[in-house]
């Protein structure tokens, strides 16, 4: 459902009438299904079957709008609220607009400047490279490359250039990445008493080729423990995909040091805190992703990926085993807005813990409006 509102600003007086064009769009996604997840190994033995929510894409509703300010300049805003379609609860820590809350300016000639809560550059640029579109839980690229795990930061200022012959550059800085952390030691009045974030990247998109480079960094709060203050998590990423029409090939690599970037979270092994920002001085890992996707007929698509993460030590989760994740997915379009999906994912030495295995499978339906 799409609504466009035309507003006229009338100025009383002898000069006549000034007019501005404004558009506001209501949109959303509802994604619900049935799934099974089992985690087993030393110290882990649990399984669950039941409703799953936001698997292919997080369930949400939102408003986006523009106002023409003249000379090619527009005021823009986006408010996006995540929710659990199984029980109706708010997502993203019960924030009203936890997925995004931004206001800014944009121009075809100089680009876009946004202020507020939004995703980092790596998540924006690598989502289109991942065969799973940064979705499908354990299967998504963010399990191996944490900076691509739909990382959202509060208090962000972000600038992105227009696309020049396929090239686009973006950079952002967060004055405090998580005001809703619940940890009073990590949110303070002074700038340095907050965890701050830097994100930047360059991408090239032209026809079937998509290439992205990215860098992310977290600066610790002065109020954190000495071990955490000494750590500065950094992630360097490169990824690419090429669409051969009958087959799309995707590749990605990232080097992560001194910690882990919190994003959508990792189900099944909550005690490892892989869904949180982790400061671990001396930790290093190399992450790899190989993906394939192929259309089947006019309405179906089959896709899969293999991810491997090789850590240097056990400072992150207490384990230092190489994690491998094998995933397969399928979608079938019932219409332009509604599709069915199915996926399965198996992880060995999950969360770098020896002999811990995680299996996740699910089927569901997604509707966009």
Backbone torsions as a table, in degrees:
resi	resn	phi	psi	omega
1	UNK	NA	130.0	-175.7
2	UNK	-132.5	131.5	-179.4
3	UNK	-125.5	135.0	176.4
4	UNK	-121.1	124.6	-178.9
5	UNK	-110.1	129.9	175.7
6	UNK	-103.9	120.5	-178.1
7	UNK	-114.5	136.8	176.4
8	UNK	-112.7	127.6	176.8
9	UNK	-94.9	114.5	-176.1
10	UNK	-98.1	123.8	178.2
11	UNK	-104.4	117.6	180.0
12	UNK	-72.9	145.4	177.8
13	UNK	137.0	-169.6	-174.2
14	UNK	-82.7	-16.5	-173.6
15	UNK	-73.9	-21.3	179.7
16	UNK	107.7	-137.8	-169.1
17	UNK	-125.8	134.1	171.0
18	UNK	-109.9	144.6	-172.0
19	UNK	-136.1	138.1	177.3
20	UNK	-129.8	143.5	-179.3
21	UNK	-99.3	129.2	-178.0
22	UNK	-128.5	139.3	174.9
23	UNK	-129.2	139.1	176.5
24	UNK	-129.9	130.3	-177.6
25	UNK	-119.7	128.8	171.5
26	UNK	-94.3	131.5	-178.4
27	UNK	-147.0	170.2	177.5
28	UNK	179.4	172.9	177.1
29	UNK	-139.7	136.5	170.7
30	UNK	-121.6	121.5	-174.5
31	UNK	-131.8	113.9	-176.5
32	UNK	-142.5	146.1	178.3
33	UNK	-162.6	-164.2	177.3
34	UNK	-121.9	133.0	-176.8
35	UNK	-142.7	166.2	178.9
36	UNK	-133.3	134.1	178.0
37	UNK	-137.4	130.9	178.1
38	UNK	-132.4	130.4	175.5
39	UNK	-121.6	126.1	-177.5
40	UNK	-142.0	150.0	-179.4
41	UNK	149.2	-173.7	-177.5
42	UNK	-60.7	111.5	179.6
43	UNK	87.9	-4.2	179.9
44	UNK	-130.8	126.8	176.9
45	UNK	-160.6	85.9	-179.3
46	UNK	-150.1	154.0	177.6
47	UNK	-146.1	159.9	-178.7
48	UNK	-150.0	139.0	170.3
49	UNK	-131.8	136.0	-178.1
50	UNK	166.0	-162.1	-179.0
51	UNK	-66.7	141.5	171.6
52	UNK	-122.7	151.4	-172.6
53	UNK	-137.4	140.4	174.3
54	UNK	62.2	41.9	-176.0
55	UNK	-80.6	-60.7	177.8
56	UNK	-69.1	-45.0	173.6
57	UNK	-143.4	145.0	177.4
58	UNK	-61.6	134.2	176.7
59	UNK	-64.9	140.0	-173.0
60	UNK	-163.5	162.5	162.8
61	UNK	-138.1	151.8	-176.1
62	UNK	-157.5	168.2	174.9
63	UNK	-128.2	132.6	172.2
64	UNK	-130.9	145.5	-176.6
65	UNK	-151.4	159.5	177.1
66	UNK	-137.5	151.2	171.7
67	UNK	-132.1	127.7	179.7
68	UNK	-76.5	117.9	-179.3
69	UNK	-99.4	-1.0	179.8
70	UNK	94.7	156.9	179.4
71	UNK	56.6	32.5	176.7
72	UNK	81.4	2.4	-178.5
73	UNK	-96.8	138.2	178.9
74	UNK	-130.3	142.4	165.7
75	UNK	-86.9	137.3	-176.2
76	UNK	-133.7	150.2	173.2
77	UNK	-147.9	157.6	173.7
78	UNK	-149.6	126.7	176.4
79	UNK	-122.3	120.7	-174.7
80	UNK	-133.5	123.3	-175.8
81	UNK	-110.8	123.7	176.6
82	UNK	-91.0	148.8	179.0
83	UNK	-150.7	160.8	175.8
84	UNK	-91.9	113.3	-176.5
85	UNK	-73.7	-10.7	176.5
86	UNK	-78.8	-33.6	-177.8
87	UNK	-130.4	-4.0	176.8
88	UNK	83.4	1.2	-178.9
89	UNK	-74.4	153.4	174.8
90	UNK	-70.4	149.9	178.2
91	UNK	-105.0	-172.2	178.2
92	UNK	51.8	51.2	176.0
93	UNK	68.3	31.0	178.7
94	UNK	64.6	20.9	173.4
95	UNK	-70.2	146.5	177.3
96	UNK	-66.8	-47.1	177.1
97	UNK	-121.4	65.7	-174.0
98	UNK	-75.2	-22.7	-179.9
99	UNK	-78.3	-41.5	177.9
100	UNK	-164.0	142.2	173.9
101	UNK	-150.6	93.3	-174.1
102	UNK	-133.9	154.0	170.5
103	UNK	-138.3	146.6	-177.9
104	UNK	-172.4	-163.8	-179.4
105	UNK	-131.2	146.1	176.3
106	UNK	-142.9	153.9	178.9
107	UNK	-150.3	142.0	177.8
108	UNK	-63.0	-25.7	-175.2
109	UNK	-89.1	-35.3	-176.8
110	UNK	-118.0	-8.6	173.7
111	UNK	111.7	-151.7	-172.8
112	UNK	-136.3	136.9	177.8
113	UNK	-123.7	121.2	-177.5
114	UNK	-122.0	145.2	177.1
115	UNK	-124.7	130.3	175.6
116	UNK	131.3	-166.6	-178.2
117	UNK	-77.2	128.2	-176.7
118	UNK	-164.3	171.1	179.7
119	UNK	-80.0	154.8	178.3
120	UNK	-74.0	169.6	-176.2
121	UNK	-63.8	-41.7	-178.3
122	UNK	-58.8	-44.5	178.5
123	UNK	-63.1	-38.7	179.8
124	UNK	-66.4	-41.2	-171.4
125	UNK	-88.3	-27.2	-176.3
126	UNK	-92.6	-14.6	-178.8
127	UNK	-60.2	-36.5	-179.4
128	UNK	-79.0	-12.1	177.0
129	UNK	-86.6	-34.9	179.3
130	UNK	-65.6	127.0	176.7
131	UNK	-58.4	-26.6	-179.9
132	UNK	-92.8	7.2	175.5
133	UNK	59.0	33.0	-178.3
134	UNK	60.8	25.4	177.2
135	UNK	-122.8	-163.8	176.6
136	UNK	65.1	37.7	169.2
137	UNK	53.9	-119.8	-176.3
138	UNK	-59.6	-21.4	-176.7
139	UNK	-81.5	-17.3	-170.9
140	UNK	-74.9	158.7	-173.6
141	UNK	-61.0	-24.7	-177.8
142	UNK	-69.6	-15.3	176.5
143	UNK	-65.8	-36.4	179.5
144	UNK	-95.6	-37.2	179.8
145	UNK	-112.6	92.6	-168.4
146	UNK	-62.1	-30.7	-179.2
147	UNK	-69.7	-12.6	177.7
148	UNK	-100.6	10.3	-173.2
149	UNK	-89.5	50.8	-178.2
150	UNK	47.3	57.0	-179.0
151	UNK	-76.9	121.2	178.7
152	UNK	-111.7	133.0	178.7
153	UNK	-120.6	139.2	172.3
154	UNK	-75.3	166.0	168.5
155	UNK	52.5	42.4	-175.3
156	UNK	-99.4	138.1	167.7
157	UNK	-110.4	122.1	-176.1
158	UNK	-132.6	134.4	175.3
159	UNK	-120.4	134.5	174.8
160	UNK	-130.4	133.0	179.3
161	UNK	-74.4	163.9	167.2
162	UNK	-67.1	171.3	175.6
163	UNK	-83.6	119.3	177.6
164	UNK	-108.0	105.9	-179.0
165	UNK	52.4	35.5	178.4
166	UNK	97.3	-14.6	-178.2
167	UNK	-92.1	138.0	175.4
168	UNK	-142.7	137.6	-179.3
169	UNK	-119.8	142.8	177.5
170	UNK	-140.4	148.6	177.8
171	UNK	-148.5	141.7	179.9
172	UNK	-145.4	152.7	177.5
173	UNK	-136.4	131.2	177.1
174	UNK	-108.6	128.3	178.7
175	UNK	-77.5	-21.5	176.3
176	UNK	-162.7	110.7	-167.6
177	UNK	-72.4	-23.2	-175.9
178	UNK	-149.7	95.0	176.8
179	UNK	-78.5	-8.6	-176.3
180	UNK	-107.8	24.0	-171.9
181	UNK	-67.5	-27.6	-176.4
182	UNK	80.3	-1.7	179.1
183	UNK	-109.7	105.2	-175.4
184	UNK	-62.6	-22.5	-179.2
185	UNK	-73.1	-13.5	-175.5
186	UNK	-109.2	0.3	177.6
187	UNK	-129.6	119.4	-177.4
188	UNK	-141.0	177.1	-179.8
189	UNK	-73.8	-48.5	-179.9
190	UNK	-67.8	145.7	-178.2
191	UNK	-54.2	-45.6	-176.2
192	UNK	-73.9	-6.6	176.4
193	UNK	-88.6	12.0	178.0
194	UNK	-124.9	151.0	172.2
195	UNK	-76.1	122.4	-177.0
196	UNK	-110.5	155.9	-175.4
197	UNK	-133.1	145.6	174.9
198	UNK	-124.2	134.0	177.5
199	UNK	-140.2	138.0	178.6
200	UNK	-154.8	158.1	-179.7
201	UNK	-171.7	163.8	177.9
202	UNK	-134.2	135.1	176.4
203	UNK	-134.8	156.5	176.8
204	UNK	-129.9	117.8	179.5
205	UNK	-126.0	115.6	-178.1
206	UNK	-151.4	108.4	-179.1
207	UNK	62.4	-127.2	-176.2
208	UNK	-79.9	-9.1	-173.5
209	UNK	-99.1	133.5	178.5
210	UNK	-137.6	116.6	-178.5
211	UNK	-127.3	138.2	-179.1
212	UNK	-139.0	140.0	171.3
213	UNK	-122.1	144.0	-178.1
214	UNK	-151.1	158.8	175.6
215	UNK	-145.1	134.3	177.4
216	UNK	-134.6	148.0	-179.1
217	UNK	-148.4	142.3	172.9
218	UNK	-115.9	133.0	174.6
219	UNK	-106.0	125.1	-174.2
220	UNK	-67.9	153.6	172.6
221	UNK	-74.8	145.1	176.4
222	UNK	-63.1	-18.8	-177.7
223	UNK	-86.9	-3.8	179.6
224	UNK	-78.5	171.2	-179.7
225	UNK	-64.5	160.8	-178.0
226	UNK	-58.2	-39.9	-179.5
227	UNK	-63.3	-39.1	-179.2
228	UNK	-73.7	-39.9	-179.7
229	UNK	-61.6	-33.6	-180.0
230	UNK	-72.1	-14.2	-177.8
231	UNK	-97.8	139.5	174.7
232	UNK	-129.1	91.7	-179.3
233	UNK	-58.2	132.3	179.0
234	UNK	-136.2	147.3	176.6
235	UNK	-137.1	128.7	177.4
236	UNK	-116.0	122.1	-175.1
237	UNK	-129.0	149.7	172.8
238	UNK	-142.3	136.7	179.9
239	UNK	-150.6	158.6	-179.8
240	UNK	-157.3	152.8	172.5
241	UNK	-141.8	151.6	177.0
242	UNK	-138.0	126.9	-177.2
243	UNK	-97.2	109.9	177.9
244	UNK	-89.1	10.3	-178.4
245	UNK	75.9	-52.7	176.8
246	UNK	-82.7	-17.9	-178.6
247	UNK	-157.7	138.0	176.2
248	UNK	-114.3	125.5	-178.5
249	UNK	-104.8	134.1	-179.7
250	UNK	-128.6	138.7	178.1
251	UNK	-137.7	143.9	177.0
252	UNK	-153.2	150.0	176.6
253	UNK	-142.8	144.4	175.3
254	UNK	-146.1	145.7	173.8
255	UNK	-114.2	120.4	-178.7
256	UNK	-118.4	132.9	-178.1
257	UNK	-131.2	150.8	172.9
258	UNK	63.7	17.6	176.2
259	UNK	152.7	-156.4	-174.5
260	UNK	-146.9	147.0	-177.8
261	UNK	-99.8	128.7	-178.8
262	UNK	-79.1	136.2	179.1
263	UNK	-139.6	-123.4	-176.0
264	UNK	-69.8	-18.8	-177.3
265	UNK	96.8	160.3	-179.1
266	UNK	-123.6	117.1	-177.2
267	UNK	-75.7	156.3	172.4
268	UNK	96.4	-41.6	-177.9
269	UNK	-125.0	61.5	-175.8
270	UNK	-60.6	-30.1	-175.8
271	UNK	-65.2	-16.2	179.2
272	UNK	-82.3	-13.6	177.7
273	UNK	60.3	29.1	180.0
274	UNK	-69.5	-8.2	175.1
275	UNK	-93.6	6.6	-178.0
276	UNK	-116.4	160.3	170.7
277	UNK	-70.0	122.7	-177.8
278	UNK	-118.5	129.4	176.9
279	UNK	-104.1	114.2	-175.7
280	UNK	-138.5	94.4	-176.9
281	UNK	-59.4	124.6	177.9
282	UNK	94.8	-8.8	178.3
283	UNK	-73.8	141.9	176.0
284	UNK	-143.2	146.5	175.0
285	UNK	-150.1	150.6	172.4
286	UNK	-115.1	128.3	-177.4
287	UNK	-118.6	139.8	-178.5
288	UNK	-131.9	145.3	175.3
289	UNK	-140.4	130.7	173.3
290	UNK	-123.1	125.4	-176.7
291	UNK	-135.2	152.0	176.8
292	UNK	-136.7	144.9	172.8
293	UNK	-145.5	149.0	-176.9
294	UNK	-149.0	134.0	174.0
295	UNK	-72.4	146.2	176.6
296	UNK	-125.6	107.4	-174.3
297	UNK	69.0	-153.4	-178.0
298	UNK	-98.0	-11.4	-172.9
299	UNK	-124.2	-6.3	-174.4
300	UNK	-117.3	155.7	174.9
301	UNK	-145.5	136.7	176.8
302	UNK	-115.3	135.9	-176.8
303	UNK	-150.1	155.1	-178.6
304	UNK	-158.0	164.9	178.1
305	UNK	-154.5	157.5	170.3
306	UNK	-123.7	128.9	177.1
307	UNK	-122.1	142.7	175.4
308	UNK	-135.2	133.5	176.5
309	UNK	-126.2	122.2	-176.3
310	UNK	-112.9	103.7	-180.0
311	UNK	-85.1	156.8	-178.4
312	UNK	-88.4	-23.0	-177.1
313	UNK	-157.9	-174.9	-175.3
314	UNK	-101.8	21.6	-173.8
315	UNK	-73.2	-15.6	-175.4
316	UNK	-89.8	-53.3	-175.0
317	UNK	-122.3	-0.6	-175.0
318	UNK	92.1	-1.0	176.3
319	UNK	-129.5	156.7	-179.9
320	UNK	-132.8	22.9	177.4
321	UNK	-76.6	153.5	175.6
322	UNK	-75.9	124.5	-179.5
323	UNK	-92.8	133.7	174.6
324	UNK	-120.9	135.6	179.6
325	UNK	-127.7	123.0	179.6
326	UNK	-114.6	127.2	-172.7
327	UNK	-139.3	148.1	179.0
328	UNK	-140.5	137.8	-179.8
329	UNK	-139.1	162.5	-178.2
330	UNK	-150.9	137.7	175.1
331	UNK	-129.9	148.6	177.1
332	UNK	-135.0	121.3	-177.4
333	UNK	-83.0	119.2	172.2
334	UNK	-83.0	-28.1	177.1
335	UNK	-160.5	-173.4	178.5
336	UNK	-68.3	-22.2	-175.4
337	UNK	-110.5	-17.8	-172.9
338	UNK	-125.0	133.9	177.8
339	UNK	-144.5	157.9	171.5
340	UNK	-99.9	154.5	177.4
341	UNK	-145.6	158.8	174.0
342	UNK	-147.4	145.0	178.6
343	UNK	-153.0	158.5	174.2
344	UNK	-144.2	142.6	-178.5
345	UNK	-145.1	137.5	179.4
346	UNK	-129.3	128.3	179.6
347	UNK	-120.0	133.3	178.7
348	UNK	-110.2	139.1	-173.3
349	UNK	53.4	50.2	-175.4
350	UNK	-61.0	137.1	-178.6
351	UNK	59.0	26.9	176.6
352	UNK	69.6	14.0	-178.1
353	UNK	-97.6	125.7	-173.1
354	UNK	-57.1	130.5	174.9
355	UNK	65.5	9.3	173.5
356	UNK	-83.9	129.0	-177.9
357	UNK	-121.0	142.6	177.2
358	UNK	-129.3	127.5	178.0
359	UNK	-121.1	128.8	178.9
360	UNK	-133.8	129.2	175.5
361	UNK	-136.8	153.5	179.4
362	UNK	-168.5	158.7	172.2
363	UNK	-133.4	149.1	-178.6
364	UNK	-166.8	-176.1	179.0
365	UNK	-132.3	139.5	178.4
366	UNK	-125.2	133.3	176.7
367	UNK	-126.3	133.5	178.0
368	UNK	-112.4	139.7	177.7
369	UNK	-137.7	NA	NA
